[in-house]
């Protein structure tokens, strides 16, 4: 047990009595003789619960309760007194006391209050943390409210979840929140990008391999399933997994065991599998590229992450968050976007979703020319598709790169071209490289250098 309980009373006999009763049940009891000492004790090492007398020297119990509710709202406080009145009980309850009891009190009553108070405090803290984790999914639109509600209900279970959505919508963030709100939070969260691993290596990546199992295997290798044991394994872009690897994943889901590549030794594993894709998995099943039985196993609970164009009211909220984060990261002052700039951003279709918005905001922070950002600084594809942008002002029709040095213009144009290609191919670097006529490795380097992202 060993939870710490603070007993606050100016009578030594009461402190000693409670210390014997609570300590005998395994609680770690500390005592304070007045209100100031009590507040100092809580500040030094917060207890799991407080037993607080109303009549105290230096600072009475009601004032101590007020301060504790302000500083530590989740901390349960049991108030007690030898001179109880209805008015005092009402006031203590109004101030947030967990319970109000009169002296003398029985041993069983004290132990029941201690257990209930500690459990209530634990649940309050858990609820607060869970609310904070879900708030990582920024947005005030109806689709985001629905998404957060679904996540809150699903996360505490061990159900497998298939996260669906376009590239750049935040599927990995949803997976991480599901893990952080689960009972597996103290165990690893392991991500595997199935699209980024060659088909001939995906099995070794997932299940590990013994030394010499394949060409270049000079040592035994731990797989991602073993690394995630007890925790969560996130199979990102699961639609790109090879059929051979799909068969082995299916066995793990069915039986909780697998064999490393090149081994006949069966390994037991306990993982919660989350998967994500931007592909049409039923279509891939019909084309013979994805196993129907695996789809059924993964798709216990589907969660669809809405595209940014369906939550356009969140564009400004997200944009202002990215402005602040990018500016703080690079130690730059955050620019202010003009009203017309926000209007253009909110009218844009966002094929690259949140990832595209984040990249554009980062570009505006780094390349800004002043404290304000007008429409002329936005990418051309945005201003072109705004109906009245051509007549709104001369600045709106000017090149967004006018006045910049040639190297910056060339870099900005290159960034726009690469980002547009990635958006058209849903983040696939291989397909974007084929369209642009460059090698995939070279494009990877340029994407990294320009601060973009692809898969």
N, C-alpha and C positions, 0 to 999 in steps of 0.2 A: 504494500500500500504506500506508505512513506510520504503521503501528501503533506505539505506544510500548512498548519493552521495557526493563525495568530489569535491569541486570547488577550483582550484588552479590558482590564478592570483594576480599580485602585485598591481593591481588597485582596490582600495576599492569600487568604483562605480560599476565596473563589478561584483565583488563578491556579492555585495548587490543586484544588478539587478537579477543575476541568482538565488540567494537565495530566492527572492520574487516569481519569476516565478516557480521554481521547488517546493518550499515549499507550494505554493498555490495549487499544484496538489497532495499534500499528501506525497511528498518525504521528507526524513530527510536530510537536507543539512548541511554539515560542510565545513569550508573554511580554506585555507592556503594561506599565502602571498608569499612564496618562495619554492624552490625545496626541501630543507632540511626539512622544516616543513611538506611538503606534504608526503615525505617518512616516517617520524615519525608518521604521522597520519594513514597512511595505515598499518604500523606495529602494532600500538596500537589497531586498529579496522578496519579490511578490509572492504572497501565500496563495493557496488554493481556495481558502475561505477565511472569513474573519468573524469572531465572536466578540461583539462590541457592547460594552455597558454604556448607558446613556449618561449617567452621572460620573463625570471624570474631572480631575483638576487640570488646569492650564487651558484645555480645549475640550468642550463637552462632546458627547458622543454624536449628537445631531450634526455638529459642524464637521466632525471627522467624516461622518457618512457623506455629507455634501461634497467634501473634497475628494473622497474616494470615488464617488459616482462620476465626478468630472474627469479625474485622472485615469481611473481604471474602471470603465463602465461595465466590463464583464465580470468583475470580482464580486462574488456573492457575500453579503454582509448580514449576519444574524444579530439583531439588536435584542438586548435584554435589560431588565431593570427590576429593582425591588419595589418600585412605586409606580406600577403601570396604570395608565388611564386610557380611555378610548381615544382621546384627542392625540396623545403621544403615539399610539399605535397607528392612527390614521396618518399623522405627519411622517412617521418613519416609512410607512408604505408608500406615501406620495414621493418621498425622496429616493425610493428605489431599494429599500431594505428587502432582503430575501424573506425574512420572517421576523416577527416580534414576539418575544416570550417573556413571561414574568418569573422572577425568582420566588421560591426555590424550584429547580427543575430536576426531573428524574434522569438517571443514567441513560435509559433507553431513549428518552426524548432527545437528549443531547446527541447521541450517536446517530439517530435517524436524521436529525437536522444536518449533522456534519456530512453524512453520505449524500443526502439530497442536494445540499448546497454545492458540494464539489461537482457532482454530476451536472447540475444546472450551469455552473460556471464553464465546465468543459464544453457543453453543448452551445453556450453563447459564443465562446471563442471559435468553435468550429464553424458556426453559422456566419460569423463575421469574416473569417478567413475565406470561406467558400464564396461569400458575396464578393469579396475583393478579387478572387481568382476569376470569377465569371465576368467581372468588370473589365478584365483584359480584352474582352470582345467588345470593342468600343462601338457605340451606336445607340441612337434613341428611336430608330424606326421600328415599325411593327414587326418586320421580318427578323430583326435582331432580338427583339423581346421574345419572340417565339423560339428562336435558336437558343437563347440563354435558358429559357424554361425547360426545353428538352434536355439540354446538357445537365442541368441541375438534377433532373429526375433520373437520368441514365447513368451518370458518373458513379454513384455509390455501388452500382451492381457490377457483376462480372460479365455482363452480356457483351458479345462482340458487336462492334459498330462499324458500319461502312459509311465513310464520310464522302459525300458527293459534292461536286461543284467545279466551276471553271478554274483554270489556272489563275493564281494570284488572288483568290478569294479569302485565303487564310485557313485552309484545311488543316495544316500542321498545327496552327495555334489551337484549333478546336481539339485536336488529339491531345495536345499537352495539357489543356484545361481539364479534359476528361480524366487524364492520369492524376493531376494534382488534386482533384476532388474525390479521388477513389481511395479505398482502403489500402491500395498499393503505393501510396505516395512516397513512402520511405524506401521503396525499392526502385531499381533503375527504370528509366524511360529510354528505350533504344529505338532509333529511327533507321529505317532502311529505305533508300531511294532505289526502287526496283528498276527504274528506267536508266539509272546511271551505271549499272553493273552489267558487264558482258554476260550473255546467256551461259557461257561455259564456266563462269565463276560464281553465279548466283547461288548454286547449291552449297558450295564451300562457304560462301559469305553467310548464308543463313544457318547452316547446320554444322559448320566447322569441318575440318579434315585432318586426317592423320598424316604424319610425315611421309612424303613420297606418293601421296594419293594422286597427284597430277603434276604435269611438267612445271618445274619451278617451285614445287612444294618442298622446301628444305627443312621445315619444322612443322610440328603440329600447330593447328590453328583453331582457336575458339570461335564458334559461330555466334550469330546475333541472338539466336534463341537461348543459348546458354548464358550469354551476357545479360539477357532480360529476365532470367529465371526469378520468379516471385514478383516481377513487375509487369511492365507493359511493353509490347513490341508493336511498333507502328510501321506498317507496310505501306509506304507512300508510293503512288503510281503503281498500284498492284496490277493494273491491267496490262502492264508491260512485262510481267513475269513469264518465264518460259513454262511450257506445259510440263516438263519434267520436274521443275521446282514446285509447280502447283500441286502435283501429285503428292510430294513429300509434305508440303504445308497442310494439305488435306488430312494426312495421317496424323500430324501433330494435333490438329484441331479435334479429330475424332478420338484419339487414344492417348494424347499427351506424351508421346514418345517419338524418337527418331534415331537414325544411325548417322554419325558423321561420315563424310565422304571417305571411302576407302576402308571403312571399319564395319565389323559385324556386331559391335557392342551397342546395345540399345541404351539410350539415355532418356531418363524421365525428365520432364520439364513442366513447370507451372507458370504459364504466362497468359495475360489477357491480350488478345490480338485486336488491334484497331487497324483498319485499312482505309485508304483513300484513293480516289481516281477522278480524273476529269473526262474519262472515256465512257462510252456507251457499252457497259459490260454485257447486257443482254444481246447487243449486236455482235460483240466479239464471241459470245457463246454460239450464236447462230452461224458465225463464220468459222467455227472450230478452233478459235484462238484462246478461248478461256473455258475452263471446266464449269459446267452447270452445277455440279455438286459442291464445288468450292464456293461459287457465288452464293448458293443457299446457306452455306456455313458462315460465310463472312457477313452476309446481309441480314443478320438477326434484327438489328435496329438500324435503319438508314437515317442519316442526318444530312440534309441538304443545306449547304452554305450558300446564301443568296449572293448573286453577283452585285456589284456596286451599282449598276444601272437600276436595280430594283429597290435600292435603298438610298436614292439620290439625296435624300434629306440628311444623310450622314456625311456627305462629302466635305462640308465645311468643318464639321466636328473633327473628322479624321485629319483633314488638311492642317488645321491649327495645331493639332497634336504633333504631326510630323514636323511642322515649322519649328515648334519649340524644341523637339528632340534633336533635329539636325543642327540647329543653331547651337544648342548646348554642347553637343558632341564635338563640333569643330570650333567651339569657343568664339562664335560669331554672333553679332546682334541679329535677332529674328526680324525679318522684314514684315511689313504689313501689306496684305493684298488689298488692292482697291476693290470697291463693290462690283465694278464691271468684270474684274478678273474672277471673282467668286461666281458671278453669274455665268460666265463662259465655262468654268469648271463644272458647274452644276448642270449645264446643258449638254455636256460631252457624254458620249455613250460608254466610255471606259472599257474597251475590249480587254485591256490588261488588268482590270479590276484594282484592288487595293495596292498591289505591287506597282502598277503603273502610276497611281497617284503618289505613292511614296517617292518613286524615282523623280517625278516631275517636281515635287516640292523640294527635294534635295538639290536639284539643279537650280531652282529659283533662289535658294538660300546662298549657294556658292557663287552664282553668276550675277547676283543682283547688282544694280548700279546705284541704288539709293535706299532710303528707308521704306519706300513704297514700291510695290510691284504692279505695274499696269498690264493691260492686255497684250501690249507689244512684246512682252517677255515670254508669253506662252507659246508652246509649240504651234507650228503653222497648221497642223491638222485640226487643232482645236478652234482656232479663229476662223478657219475656212468654213467649218460646218455650223457656225453661229449665224443665223439668218440675217441679222442686221449689222454684222461686224463690218461689212464692206462700206457702210455709210455712216457708221457711228462717229468716226473721227479719222483724220489723216494718219494719226499714230497707229490706229488699228489696222490700216492697210499696209503700213510699212513693214519691211523685213524685220522679223524678231531679232535678227542678229546685227542690225545696222549699228555702226559705231563700235563694234567689237574688233579686236585684232584678228587677222586672218587665221592664226592657229586656233583661236577659240571658236571662230566660225566653223572651221573644218571639223573640230572635235564635236561641236554641238550638232552639226549635220550628220556626222557619223553616228552619234548617239541616237538621234531620232530615227535614222534608217534601221539600225540594229534593233532598237526597241520595237519599232513597227513590225519588223519581221518576226521577232519573238512573240509579239501579241497575236499576229496572224496564225502562228503555229503553236499557240497555247504554251509558250515557254520552252518548246523543244529546241535545244541548241543545234542538234543534228539537222533538223528540217530547215531551220533558219540559215544555217551555213550553206546548205544545198541551194537555197533560193538566192543567197547573196554571192554565191560562187567563190567561197573561201573555205579553207580547211577548218574542220571542227575545232582542232586544238588552238588554231590561231584566233578563231572567234571567241573561244573560252577566255583567252588572255585579254582580248579587247573588252569583253563583257566585264571582267574583273577590274580592268584599268579604268573603265568608264563608270564604275559603280552601279552597273546593272545586275540583273540576276536572271539565270535560265537554268533549265534542267536537262 
